[in-house]
Amino acid sequence: MGNLLERLFLGYVRDFLQIGTGYINLGDIYIIFGVLYLLYHNFRYQKAI
C-alpha cells in the first residue's frame, strides 16, 4: 500500500534501488536479513536436548 501511494503521489518509489538492469526493494532486504539473524540466533543458542 505504501509503495502504491508513493507511486501515485511522487511518481516513483523511494525504497527501490536500481542495480544494473534490476530493482531491489530495501524493505524486502531488511526482512530477509531479519529472518536470517533470527535463524542464526536460534541455532547458535539452542540448548542441547
C-alpha distance matrix in Angstrom:
0.0 3.8 5.5 5.1 6.3 8.7 9.8 10.7 12.3 13.8 14.4 13.5 11.3 13.4 13.2 14.6 18.3 20.6 23.5 26.1 24.5 21.4 18.2 17.2 14.0 15.2 12.9 14.3 17.7 17.6 16.8 19.7 22.0 21.4 22.3 25.3 26.4 26.4 28.3 30.7 31.3 31.8 34.4 36.1 36.8 37.3 40.7 43.3 44.2
3.8 0.0 3.8 5.4 5.2 6.2 8.6 9.9 10.6 11.5 12.7 11.4 8.8 10.2 10.3 12.3 16.1 18.7 21.7 24.6 23.5 20.5 17.0 15.8 12.4 13.1 11.1 13.4 16.3 16.0 15.9 19.0 20.8 20.3 21.8 24.5 25.4 25.7 27.9 30.0 30.4 31.4 34.0 35.4 36.1 37.0 40.5 43.2 44.4
5.5 3.8 0.0 3.8 5.5 5.1 6.0 8.6 10.0 10.0 10.2 8.4 5.9 8.2 8.4 9.5 13.3 15.5 18.6 21.2 19.9 17.0 13.6 13.1 10.1 11.7 10.5 12.4 15.2 15.7 16.0 18.4 20.4 20.7 22.0 24.4 25.6 26.3 28.2 30.1 31.0 32.1 34.3 35.8 36.9 37.8 41.4 43.9 45.3
5.1 5.4 3.8 0.0 3.8 5.5 5.0 6.2 8.7 9.9 9.6 9.2 8.1 11.1 12.0 12.6 16.3 17.9 21.2 23.4 21.6 18.9 15.9 16.0 13.4 15.3 14.1 15.6 18.7 19.3 19.2 21.6 23.9 24.0 25.1 27.6 29.0 29.5 31.2 33.4 34.3 35.1 37.4 39.0 40.0 40.7 44.3 46.7 47.9
6.3 5.2 5.5 3.8 0.0 3.8 5.4 5.1 6.1 8.1 9.2 9.5 8.7 11.0 12.7 14.1 17.7 19.7 23.1 25.5 24.0 21.6 18.4 18.3 15.4 16.7 15.5 17.7 20.5 20.6 20.8 23.6 25.5 25.3 26.8 29.4 30.4 30.9 32.9 35.0 35.5 36.6 39.0 40.4 41.3 42.2 45.7 48.3 49.6
8.7 6.2 5.1 5.5 3.8 0.0 3.8 5.4 5.3 5.3 6.8 6.3 5.5 7.5 9.8 11.3 14.7 16.7 20.3 22.7 21.5 19.3 16.0 16.0 13.5 14.6 14.2 16.6 18.9 19.2 20.1 22.6 24.2 24.4 26.3 28.5 29.4 30.3 32.4 34.1 34.8 36.2 38.5 39.6 40.7 41.9 45.4 48.1 49.6
9.8 8.6 6.0 5.0 5.4 3.8 0.0 3.8 5.8 5.6 4.6 4.7 5.6 8.9 11.1 11.3 14.5 15.7 19.3 21.3 19.6 17.6 14.8 15.6 13.7 15.7 15.6 17.4 19.8 20.8 21.5 23.6 25.5 26.2 27.6 29.7 31.0 32.0 33.8 35.5 36.6 37.8 39.9 41.2 42.5 43.5 47.2 49.7 51.2
10.7 9.9 8.6 6.2 5.1 5.4 3.8 0.0 3.8 6.0 5.7 7.8 9.2 12.1 14.6 15.1 18.2 19.4 23.1 24.8 23.0 21.2 18.5 19.4 17.4 19.2 18.8 20.7 23.3 24.0 24.5 26.9 28.8 29.2 30.6 32.9 34.1 34.9 36.8 38.7 39.5 40.7 42.9 44.3 45.4 46.3 49.9 52.5 53.8
12.3 10.6 10.0 8.7 6.1 5.3 5.8 3.8 0.0 3.8 5.9 8.2 9.6 11.5 14.5 15.7 18.7 20.2 23.9 25.9 24.5 22.9 20.0 20.6 18.5 19.6 19.4 21.9 24.1 24.4 25.4 27.9 29.4 29.7 31.5 33.8 34.6 35.5 37.7 39.3 40.0 41.4 43.7 44.8 45.8 47.0 50.6 53.3 54.8
13.8 11.5 10.0 9.9 8.1 5.3 5.6 6.0 3.8 0.0 3.8 5.4 7.4 8.8 12.3 13.2 15.8 17.1 20.9 22.9 21.8 20.4 17.6 18.4 16.6 17.7 18.2 20.7 22.4 22.9 24.4 26.7 27.9 28.6 30.6 32.5 33.3 34.6 36.7 38.1 38.9 40.5 42.7 43.6 44.8 46.2 49.9 52.6 54.3
14.4 12.7 10.2 9.6 9.2 6.8 4.6 5.7 5.9 3.8 0.0 3.8 7.1 9.6 12.8 12.6 14.9 15.6 19.3 20.9 19.3 18.2 15.8 17.3 16.1 17.8 18.6 20.6 22.4 23.5 24.8 26.7 28.2 29.2 31.0 32.7 33.9 35.3 37.1 38.5 39.6 41.2 43.1 44.2 45.7 46.9 50.6 53.1 54.8
13.5 11.4 8.4 9.2 9.5 6.3 4.7 7.8 8.2 5.4 3.8 0.0 3.8 6.4 9.2 8.8 11.2 12.1 15.9 17.8 16.5 15.0 12.3 13.6 12.5 14.2 15.3 17.2 18.8 20.1 21.5 23.2 24.7 25.9 27.6 29.2 30.4 32.0 33.7 35.0 36.2 37.9 39.7 40.7 42.3 43.6 47.3 49.8 51.5
11.3 8.8 5.9 8.1 8.7 5.5 5.6 9.2 9.6 7.4 7.1 3.8 0.0 3.8 5.8 6.1 9.3 11.2 14.8 17.3 16.4 14.2 10.9 11.1 9.3 10.7 11.6 13.6 15.3 16.4 17.8 19.7 21.1 22.2 24.0 25.6 26.8 28.3 30.0 31.4 32.5 34.1 36.1 37.1 38.6 39.9 43.6 46.1 47.9
13.4 10.2 8.2 11.1 11.0 7.5 8.9 12.1 11.5 8.8 9.6 6.4 3.8 0.0 3.8 5.7 8.2 11.0 14.3 17.3 17.2 15.1 11.6 11.1 9.2 9.3 10.7 13.4 14.3 14.9 17.0 18.9 19.7 20.8 23.1 24.5 25.2 27.0 29.0 30.0 30.9 32.9 34.9 35.5 37.0 38.6 42.3 44.9 46.9
13.2 10.3 8.4 12.0 12.7 9.8 11.1 14.6 14.5 12.3 12.8 9.2 5.8 3.8 0.0 3.8 6.6 10.0 12.8 16.1 16.3 13.6 9.9 8.3 5.9 5.5 7.1 9.7 10.5 11.2 13.3 15.2 15.9 17.1 19.4 20.7 21.5 23.4 25.3 26.2 27.3 29.3 31.1 31.8 33.4 35.0 38.7 41.2 43.3
14.6 12.3 9.5 12.6 14.1 11.3 11.3 15.1 15.7 13.2 12.6 8.8 6.1 5.7 3.8 0.0 3.8 6.6 9.5 12.7 12.5 9.8 6.2 5.4 4.5 6.1 8.6 9.8 10.5 12.4 14.3 15.3 16.5 18.3 20.1 21.0 22.4 24.4 25.8 26.8 28.4 30.2 31.7 32.5 34.5 35.9 39.6 41.9 44.0
18.3 16.1 13.3 16.3 17.7 14.7 14.5 18.2 18.7 15.8 14.9 11.2 9.3 8.2 6.6 3.8 0.0 3.8 6.3 9.7 10.4 8.4 5.4 5.2 6.4 7.3 10.8 11.5 10.9 13.3 15.7 15.9 16.6 19.1 20.9 21.2 22.5 25.0 26.2 26.7 28.5 30.6 31.7 32.4 34.6 36.2 39.9 42.1 44.4
20.6 18.7 15.5 17.9 19.7 16.7 15.7 19.4 20.2 17.1 15.6 12.1 11.2 11.0 10.0 6.6 3.8 0.0 3.8 6.3 6.9 5.8 4.5 6.4 9.0 10.7 14.0 14.1 13.6 16.4 18.6 18.3 19.2 22.0 23.4 23.4 25.1 27.7 28.5 28.9 31.1 33.1 33.9 34.6 37.1 38.5 42.3 44.3 46.5
23.5 21.7 18.6 21.2 23.1 20.3 19.3 23.1 23.9 20.9 19.3 15.9 14.8 14.3 12.8 9.5 6.3 3.8 0.0 3.8 6.0 5.5 5.9 7.2 10.7 12.0 15.5 14.9 13.6 16.8 18.9 17.9 18.6 21.8 23.0 22.4 24.3 27.1 27.5 27.6 30.1 32.1 32.5 33.2 35.9 37.4 41.2 42.9 45.3
26.1 24.6 21.2 23.4 25.5 22.7 21.3 24.8 25.9 22.9 20.9 17.8 17.3 17.3 16.1 12.7 9.7 6.3 3.8 0.0 3.8 5.6 8.0 10.3 13.9 15.6 18.9 18.0 16.9 20.3 22.2 20.9 21.8 25.1 26.0 25.2 27.3 30.1 30.2 30.3 33.0 34.9 35.1 35.8 38.7 40.1 43.8 45.3 47.7
24.5 23.5 19.9 21.6 24.0 21.5 19.6 23.0 24.5 21.8 19.3 16.5 16.4 17.2 16.3 12.5 10.4 6.9 6.0 3.8 0.0 3.8 7.1 10.3 13.7 16.2 19.1 18.0 17.7 21.2 22.6 21.5 23.0 26.1 26.7 26.3 28.7 31.2 31.1 31.7 34.4 36.1 36.3 37.4 40.2 41.3 45.0 46.5 48.6
21.4 20.5 17.0 18.9 21.6 19.3 17.6 21.2 22.9 20.4 18.2 15.0 14.2 15.1 13.6 9.8 8.4 5.8 5.5 5.6 3.8 0.0 3.8 6.8 10.2 13.0 15.6 14.3 14.3 17.8 19.0 18.0 19.7 22.7 23.2 23.1 25.5 27.8 27.9 28.7 31.3 32.8 33.2 34.5 37.1 38.1 41.9 43.5 45.5
18.2 17.0 13.6 15.9 18.4 16.0 14.8 18.5 20.0 17.6 15.8 12.3 10.9 11.6 9.9 6.2 5.4 4.5 5.9 8.0 7.1 3.8 0.0 3.8 6.7 9.6 12.2 11.4 11.7 14.9 16.2 15.9 17.6 20.2 21.1 21.4 23.5 25.7 26.2 27.1 29.4 31.0 31.9 33.0 35.4 36.5 40.3 42.2 44.1
17.2 15.8 13.1 16.0 18.3 16.0 15.6 19.4 20.6 18.4 17.3 13.6 11.1 11.1 8.3 5.4 5.2 6.4 7.2 10.3 10.3 6.8 3.8 0.0 3.8 6.3 8.9 8.0 7.9 11.2 12.6 12.3 13.8 16.4 17.4 17.8 19.8 22.0 22.7 23.6 25.8 27.4 28.4 29.5 31.8 33.0 36.8 38.7 40.7
14.0 12.4 10.1 13.4 15.4 13.5 13.7 17.4 18.5 16.6 16.1 12.5 9.3 9.2 5.9 4.5 6.4 9.0 10.7 13.9 13.7 10.2 6.7 3.8 0.0 3.8 5.5 5.5 6.6 9.0 10.3 11.1 12.8 14.6 15.9 17.0 18.7 20.5 21.7 22.9 24.6 26.2 27.6 28.8 30.7 31.9 35.6 37.8 39.8
15.2 13.1 11.7 15.3 16.7 14.6 15.7 19.2 19.6 17.7 17.8 14.2 10.7 9.3 5.5 6.1 7.3 10.7 12.0 15.6 16.2 13.0 9.6 6.3 3.8 0.0 3.8 5.4 5.0 6.3 8.7 9.9 10.6 12.3 14.4 15.4 16.4 18.4 20.1 20.9 22.3 24.3 25.9 26.6 28.4 29.9 33.7 36.1 38.2
12.9 11.1 10.5 14.1 15.5 14.2 15.6 18.8 19.4 18.2 18.6 15.3 11.6 10.7 7.1 8.6 10.8 14.0 15.5 18.9 19.1 15.6 12.2 8.9 5.5 3.8 0.0 3.8 5.4 5.2 6.3 8.8 10.0 10.6 12.5 14.4 15.4 16.7 18.6 20.0 21.0 22.6 24.6 25.7 27.0 28.3 32.0 34.5 36.4
14.3 13.4 12.4 15.6 17.7 16.6 17.4 20.7 21.9 20.7 20.6 17.2 13.6 13.4 9.7 9.8 11.5 14.1 14.9 18.0 18.0 14.3 11.4 8.0 5.5 5.4 3.8 0.0 3.8 5.4 5.1 6.2 8.7 9.8 10.7 12.3 14.2 15.4 16.6 18.3 19.9 21.1 22.7 24.2 25.9 26.8 30.5 32.8 34.5
17.7 16.3 15.2 18.7 20.5 18.9 19.8 23.3 24.1 22.4 22.4 18.8 15.3 14.3 10.5 10.5 10.9 13.6 13.6 16.9 17.7 14.3 11.7 7.9 6.6 5.0 5.4 3.8 0.0 3.8 5.4 5.1 6.2 8.5 10.0 10.6 12.2 14.3 15.4 16.4 18.1 19.9 21.2 22.2 24.2 25.5 29.3 31.5 33.6
17.6 16.0 15.7 19.3 20.6 19.2 20.8 24.0 24.4 22.9 23.5 20.1 16.4 14.9 11.2 12.4 13.3 16.4 16.8 20.3 21.2 17.8 14.9 11.2 9.0 6.3 5.2 5.4 3.8 0.0 3.8 5.5 5.1 6.1 8.7 9.9 10.4 12.3 14.2 15.2 16.2 18.1 20.0 20.7 22.3 23.8 27.5 30.1 32.2
16.8 15.9 16.0 19.2 20.8 20.1 21.5 24.5 25.4 24.4 24.8 21.5 17.8 17.0 13.3 14.3 15.7 18.6 18.9 22.2 22.6 19.0 16.2 12.6 10.3 8.7 6.3 5.1 5.4 3.8 0.0 3.8 5.5 5.0 6.2 8.6 9.8 10.6 12.4 14.2 15.2 16.4 18.4 19.8 21.1 22.1 25.8 28.3 30.1
19.7 19.0 18.4 21.6 23.6 22.6 23.6 26.9 27.9 26.7 26.7 23.2 19.7 18.9 15.2 15.3 15.9 18.3 17.9 20.9 21.5 18.0 15.9 12.3 11.1 9.9 8.8 6.2 5.1 5.5 3.8 0.0 3.8 5.4 5.2 6.2 8.6 10.0 10.6 12.2 14.1 15.3 16.6 18.1 20.0 20.9 24.7 26.8 28.7
22.0 20.8 20.4 23.9 25.5 24.2 25.5 28.8 29.4 27.9 28.2 24.7 21.1 19.7 15.9 16.5 16.6 19.2 18.6 21.8 23.0 19.7 17.6 13.8 12.8 10.6 10.0 8.7 6.2 5.1 5.5 3.8 0.0 3.8 5.5 5.1 6.0 8.6 9.9 10.4 12.0 14.0 15.4 16.1 18.1 19.6 23.4 25.7 28.0
21.4 20.3 20.7 24.0 25.3 24.4 26.2 29.2 29.7 28.6 29.2 25.9 22.2 20.8 17.1 18.3 19.1 22.0 21.8 25.1 26.1 22.7 20.2 16.4 14.6 12.3 10.6 9.8 8.5 6.1 5.0 5.4 3.8 0.0 3.8 5.5 5.1 6.2 8.7 9.8 10.4 12.1 14.3 15.2 16.4 17.8 21.5 24.2 26.2
22.3 21.8 22.0 25.1 26.8 26.3 27.6 30.6 31.5 30.6 31.0 27.6 24.0 23.1 19.4 20.1 20.9 23.4 23.0 26.0 26.7 23.2 21.1 17.4 15.9 14.4 12.5 10.7 10.0 8.7 6.2 5.2 5.5 3.8 0.0 3.8 5.4 5.1 6.2 8.6 9.8 10.4 12.3 14.1 15.5 16.1 19.9 22.1 24.0
25.3 24.5 24.4 27.6 29.4 28.5 29.7 32.9 33.8 32.5 32.7 29.2 25.6 24.5 20.7 21.0 21.2 23.4 22.4 25.2 26.3 23.1 21.4 17.8 17.0 15.4 14.4 12.3 10.6 9.9 8.6 6.2 5.1 5.5 3.8 0.0 3.8 5.5 5.1 6.1 8.5 9.8 10.7 12.0 14.2 15.2 19.0 21.0 23.2
26.4 25.4 25.6 29.0 30.4 29.4 31.0 34.1 34.6 33.3 33.9 30.4 26.8 25.2 21.5 22.4 22.5 25.1 24.3 27.3 28.7 25.5 23.5 19.8 18.7 16.4 15.4 14.2 12.2 10.4 9.8 8.6 6.0 5.1 5.4 3.8 0.0 3.8 5.5 5.1 6.0 8.4 10.0 10.3 12.1 13.8 17.5 20.0 22.5
26.4 25.7 26.3 29.5 30.9 30.3 32.0 34.9 35.5 34.6 35.3 32.0 28.3 27.0 23.4 24.4 25.0 27.7 27.1 30.1 31.2 27.8 25.7 22.0 20.5 18.4 16.7 15.4 14.3 12.3 10.6 10.0 8.6 6.2 5.1 5.5 3.8 0.0 3.8 5.4 5.0 5.9 8.6 9.8 10.6 11.6 15.3 18.0 20.1
28.3 27.9 28.2 31.2 32.9 32.4 33.8 36.8 37.7 36.7 37.1 33.7 30.0 29.0 25.3 25.8 26.2 28.5 27.5 30.2 31.1 27.9 26.2 22.7 21.7 20.1 18.6 16.6 15.4 14.2 12.4 10.6 9.9 8.7 6.2 5.1 5.5 3.8 0.0 3.8 5.5 5.1 6.2 8.4 10.1 10.4 14.2 16.2 18.2
30.7 30.0 30.1 33.4 35.0 34.1 35.5 38.7 39.3 38.1 38.5 35.0 31.4 30.0 26.2 26.8 26.7 28.9 27.6 30.3 31.7 28.7 27.1 23.6 22.9 20.9 20.0 18.3 16.4 15.2 14.2 12.2 10.4 9.8 8.6 6.1 5.1 5.4 3.8 0.0 3.8 5.5 5.3 5.9 8.6 9.9 13.6 15.6 18.3
31.3 30.4 31.0 34.3 35.5 34.8 36.6 39.5 40.0 38.9 39.6 36.2 32.5 30.9 27.3 28.4 28.5 31.1 30.1 33.0 34.4 31.3 29.4 25.8 24.6 22.3 21.0 19.9 18.1 16.2 15.2 14.1 12.0 10.4 9.8 8.5 6.0 5.0 5.5 3.8 0.0 3.8 5.6 5.2 6.1 8.2 11.7 14.5 17.2
31.8 31.4 32.1 35.1 36.6 36.2 37.8 40.7 41.4 40.5 41.2 37.9 34.1 32.9 29.3 30.2 30.6 33.1 32.1 34.9 36.1 32.8 31.0 27.4 26.2 24.3 22.6 21.1 19.9 18.1 16.4 15.3 14.0 12.1 10.4 9.8 8.4 5.9 5.1 5.5 3.8 0.0 3.8 5.6 5.6 5.7 9.5 12.1 14.2
34.4 34.0 34.3 37.4 39.0 38.5 39.9 42.9 43.7 42.7 43.1 39.7 36.1 34.9 31.1 31.7 31.7 33.9 32.5 35.1 36.3 33.2 31.9 28.4 27.6 25.9 24.6 22.7 21.2 20.0 18.4 16.6 15.4 14.3 12.3 10.7 10.0 8.6 6.2 5.3 5.6 3.8 0.0 3.8 5.6 5.2 8.8 10.4 13.0
36.1 35.4 35.8 39.0 40.4 39.6 41.2 44.3 44.8 43.6 44.2 40.7 37.1 35.5 31.8 32.5 32.4 34.6 33.2 35.8 37.4 34.5 33.0 29.5 28.8 26.6 25.7 24.2 22.2 20.7 19.8 18.1 16.1 15.2 14.1 12.0 10.3 9.8 8.4 5.9 5.2 5.6 3.8 0.0 3.8 5.8 8.8 10.7 14.0
36.8 36.1 36.9 40.0 41.3 40.7 42.5 45.4 45.8 44.8 45.7 42.3 38.6 37.0 33.4 34.5 34.6 37.1 35.9 38.7 40.2 37.1 35.4 31.8 30.7 28.4 27.0 25.9 24.2 22.3 21.1 20.0 18.1 16.4 15.5 14.2 12.1 10.6 10.1 8.6 6.1 5.6 5.6 3.8 0.0 3.8 6.2 9.3 12.3
37.3 37.0 37.8 40.7 42.2 41.9 43.5 46.3 47.0 46.2 46.9 43.6 39.9 38.6 35.0 35.9 36.2 38.5 37.4 40.1 41.3 38.1 36.5 33.0 31.9 29.9 28.3 26.8 25.5 23.8 22.1 20.9 19.6 17.8 16.1 15.2 13.8 11.6 10.4 9.9 8.2 5.7 5.2 5.8 3.8 0.0 3.8 6.5 9.1
40.7 40.5 41.4 44.3 45.7 45.4 47.2 49.9 50.6 49.9 50.6 47.3 43.6 42.3 38.7 39.6 39.9 42.3 41.2 43.8 45.0 41.9 40.3 36.8 35.6 33.7 32.0 30.5 29.3 27.5 25.8 24.7 23.4 21.5 19.9 19.0 17.5 15.3 14.2 13.6 11.7 9.5 8.8 8.8 6.2 3.8 0.0 3.8 6.3
43.3 43.2 43.9 46.7 48.3 48.1 49.7 52.5 53.3 52.6 53.1 49.8 46.1 44.9 41.2 41.9 42.1 44.3 42.9 45.3 46.5 43.5 42.2 38.7 37.8 36.1 34.5 32.8 31.5 30.1 28.3 26.8 25.7 24.2 22.1 21.0 20.0 18.0 16.2 15.6 14.5 12.1 10.4 10.7 9.3 6.5 3.8 0.0 3.8
44.2 44.4 45.3 47.9 49.6 49.6 51.2 53.8 54.8 54.3 54.8 51.5 47.9 46.9 43.3 44.0 44.4 46.5 45.3 47.7 48.6 45.5 44.1 40.7 39.8 38.2 36.4 34.5 33.6 32.2 30.1 28.7 28.0 26.2 24.0 23.2 22.5 20.1 18.2 18.3 17.2 14.2 13.0 14.0 12.3 9.1 6.3 3.8 0.0
